[in-house]
Amino acid sequence: MAIKRVKKLIFICLLLLVVICLSACSEIRAMTTINEDGTVDELVYITLDEEKIIESSYDLDEVKTRIESIAKNEANNLIFEFKKKLAEDLLNLNIDAETKKILLSYQDGIQVVGSNSWNDENTYIVGLKFENVDVYRYYYNIIDKVETTSLTEEHFLYDTIYYYTSDMFSDYNDLYNKIYSEITSIYPEFINQENTLLYTYSTDLRREHSNANYITEIDRVYYHTWEVDPNNMSNEIVFYYNIANRANCIMLCIGISLVVCAILLIIGFAIDKKNEKINNK
């Protein structure tokens, strides 16, 4: 199941790469995804422009090998740092039994995911999968919860429910920051310095809409993706869906039925009158 999910994420990353990139260039992008099963993925995908690499007098295969090594090492280093932090917190004599139990459940809460090799578009993907949002929050030491407000817009046949929230995930991506910093310092000649972040929410609800920049459907799963401006992290996330106003719908159906019945009765009555006149002649 996890492998299938990763394949879906890799596919959507590549799809978004084609949609977003207006010109060929080597670049590093980040995408944070909340999956249907509650897991959180932080993906970093690196795309190389073969022509620019050759122009910069580098060997493409050597660059790929070095970048892949950097990406994997940084991901594994973050896992190591996470487990080190967790071990230190578990040794804290001041924590209660319940907190200790929760921390113990986090021990295998993060794993490295991504592609096994570079694809035909010279793209390589590496990332961290968090078991749930709680592990994610612990990893980044996020204390404040994201507040969600709702608003109902009433119509005669349906009501529209709006949910407004902010994106706490766009402020964080340790893996992206480390990979981006190291690779751009080694290969400044052909790596695009534009800093682009993506935030994605996946759902199997087709009727759920949002203000996302992109909505992509893969195997009946709908991915809502926002482009995040690194200079403006206060991005408002809006979800909305329609709920039928059953009472008014029923009243409308009854009203239409009565009107149709009345019309049929009038037509029937008119036909009877006409036949009666014909018979009387």
Disulfide bonds with the S-S distance in Angstrom:
none
